[in-house]
């Protein structure tokens, strides 16, 4: 492995597992507060998972963040959630796909059941905010799983846009999924237990076959896929892209040729990708995404 790829892996793993945005005591304390507050669905100091938040005229829809496989509602979003809150959005994140006896690491249960959890969570957010529709932003499985909600659970009537960061829309291989393991120490044994959420993501699985039958998209929803050509989990990376109307497929390196983010980093810490998320949430006020975004 090239030295820069090794260093990037180590940095991404450290950020995701420890939840450290910076090494300063103030940032560490803020991250701890955000983790505890978001997990208990109470108000955070930065407005993340703040159920008193009311959408503004400028940003009339709440944003629901959907973590990836082995992720959770806090550590996956320690950079993107505050970034969107600062821009004036009401931001929420959920945990889904939990397995009995497996704390912290989520997204492992049957994906159709995870979509039901998303359905209930979006209803909760819409009831709290008074909004008619939400926007969804998901990483990895979290960018694909909502399509089950949109297609089979009536979610299209409640969602304006789905933005996927490195989503496995057409599946991956089990080998690809095992490449996530170095980022999540201590979970190798999960591959020897029943993990339907992994099986559902393997290319050609019954779940993905049904999900993609009849087309990738449903009417009335805008879709954005943001992929990186350095993705080592969902390969080839172009399999992440969707076909259909109201679809915008983006390769990160077309926006910033020197961006080296891979599968994990594009979701948890890449500000270029996050700027493109902001553009997708508010396309009428989009600004050019560059290496300096």
N, C-alpha and C positions, 0 to 999 in steps of 0.2 A: 504493500500500500504506500502511496506517495506520502511524504511527511506532512503536507498541508491537509491531506484527507484525514490522517491519523489525529492531527491536532484538532481539527474541526469536530471529529467524532467525540473526542475527549471533552471538548468544551460543551458541545450539545448535551452530552450525557450528564455532565456536572450540573448544568443549568436545569435540566428536566428533573433529575433525581433529587437534587437538593433544593431546587426552587430559588436559587440565588441569582438575582438579577445583577447585582454588583457585590463587591466584597466589603462595602462599608457597613458599619453597624446599623446605621439608619435604614439602609436599603434592606438589610437582612431582617430587621424588626418589622418593616413595612410588609415584606413578603410573608413573614409568619402571621401577621395580623390578617392579611388578605386570605391566606390559606385557611385559617381558622374560621373567619367570618363567612367566606364563600361556602365552605363545607356545611355550615349550619344554616345557610340561606338567610343570613341576617345582613344588615347594611354594613358595607365596608366604608372606610374613610375615603376611598376613591370612587365611590358610587357603583362599584361592581357588585352585582346581585343585590342591588338596592331596590326593594319592592315599593318604596315610596317615590321612585323616579317616574316622572311623566315626560313622554317624548315631546320635543319641541317642534315648532312649525318647520324649522330647518331640517330636523331629523325625526320625522313622524312615526317611524317604526322602530320597535326595540330590536336589538341584535341578540340572537341566541348562538352561543359558541358550543360546538359539539366536538369533544376530544377524540383522539384516535385510540387504536388498540394499545392496551397496557397503560393508557393515560388516565387522567382524572380531571375533574372540573376546575382544578386550581392550577397545578403545575404546568399544564399544557398552555395556559393563557396568562402567565405572569408578565409577559411583554405586551401581547396584543390587546388584552382587556383594558389595561390602563391607557393604552394608546387610543383606543376608541372612546373611552370615557372622556379623555381630555378633548376629543373632538366633538363632544356634546351628545353622544349616544347613551341611551339606557342599555346596559349590557348585562347579560345573564349567561350562566353556564350550568350545565347539568352533569351528573354522573349517570352512566347507563351501562348495561351489560355486565353487572356484577355477578360473580360466582360465589356460592356459599363458602365461607372459610378463607376467601382470598381478599384481604383488605388492600386498599390503595390502587391496585392494578385492575382497571375496568375494561370494558369493551370486549369481553370474552364470552358473553352469553349469546344465545341465538339472536341473529340480527333482526329477525322479524319481531321478536319480543323487545329488543332495544328500541325499535321504531315506535312501539306502543308507549314506551317510557318517554320518548321525545314528544309524541302526541300529547300526552298528559302535561308535560312541562310547558310546551308552547301554549296550551290552553291556560295554564296558570299565569304565564307571563302576559298574555293578552288580557286576561281578566284584571290583572294588577294595573296594567298601564292604560287600559281603555282603548288600545289600538286595535284596528281591524285586522292587520296583518303584521307579521314579523319578517325579518331577514335572518337567514341561517348562514353561519360561517363554520365550516368543519375542516378538520385536519385528518388525512389518511382515511381510516374507516369512517370517521366523522363527516367526511365530505361525500361519502357514498351512501351510508346508512339512511340519511334523510330522504333519499330518492324512494325508498320503500314507503316511508311516511307520505310523501307527496303522491305516489302512484296508487297506493292501496288503502290508505287510512284517511283520505279526505284532506290531506295536508295542503294540497294545491289551493284550496279556498282560503287558507290562513297564512300563506307564505308568498311574499313578493319576489324574493331572490334567494338562490342557493349558491354560495361561493365555496368551492372546494380547494384546499391546499394539499396537493399531492394525493388526491383521492384515488382509491383503487376501484374505479368505476367498472372495469371489466376484469377485475381479479388480478391475482398474482400467484406465485408458486409458494408452496410451503417453505422452500428454501429462502424465498424472499422474505417471508414473515419471520423466519428464524434470524435474519440479519438484524432484526430489532432487538434481539436479546442482549447484545453488549451495552445497550443504553439503559437496561433495566436489570441490574444485578440481582440475583437470587430468584429468578422466575423460570429458569431453564426447566425445572421439574413440571411446569404447567403444560409443556408439550407432551408429557406422558400421561396427563390426566384428560378428562373430558372437557374440551374447549370448543364448543360449537361455533363460537364467533370466529375462530381461526379457520375451521373447515368451510364456513360459509364464504370466506374471502378467496378461496383457492379458485383460480380460473377454471370455468366449466362446471362449478358446483351447481346443484339444483337451485339454490337460492339465487345465484347470479343469473342463471339461465332464465328463470322466471322474471327477475327484475328487468332484464334487458329485452325480453320479448316485446315485440310491437313498437320498439323505439326507445331511445335513451331518455326522452324528456316528456313532460306533460304540458298541456296548454296553460298559459297564464302565469308561468313562472320564468324568471330570468336566471340563466345559469352562467357562472363563470368558473373556469378551471385554471388554476395557477400551478404549473408543473416546473420541475427542474430537470435538466438533462443529466444531472449527477445523481438522480434517484437510484438507490441500490436496493430498494425494497419492492417498489411497484415498477416492474420492467417488462417490456420496453416502456419508457416513460410516456410515450404517446398513447398508450392504451388507457391512460387516465382521461384523455379528452373525450368529450361528448359530441354526438351528432344530433342535429335537430335545429328547429327555430329558436331564436332568443338565446343562443349559445355563444359565449366568448371564450375561446381557448387561448391561453397565454403560456409561453415558455419564458421562464425567468431570465434566461441568458439573452433573450432578444431585447430585454429592457436594460440589462446590465451585464455585458459580456464577461466581466471578471467576477461575477457572483458565483461563489463556490458551494453554496448551500446544497445539502443533500436532503434525504427524506425527512429527517427529524428537524433539522435546522430551519427548513422553509416554513415550518409551522410555528416553532416556538421562539425564534429570535431574529428572523430575517426582516429587517425594516423595509427593504425594497419590496418584498412580497406583501408586507403589511400595508404599504402605501397603495399597492394595487388593489388590496381588499377595500381600502377606503374609497378608491375610485369606483369600484364595483357597487359599493353601497350607495354612492351618490354620483351617478354618472353625469348628471347635469352640471356638476361642479368639479369634474375630474381635472387633475393637473398632470403633466407629464411625469411618468415614473422613470427615474434614472438611478445611477449608482449613488447619487447624493440624496435620494429621497429619505 
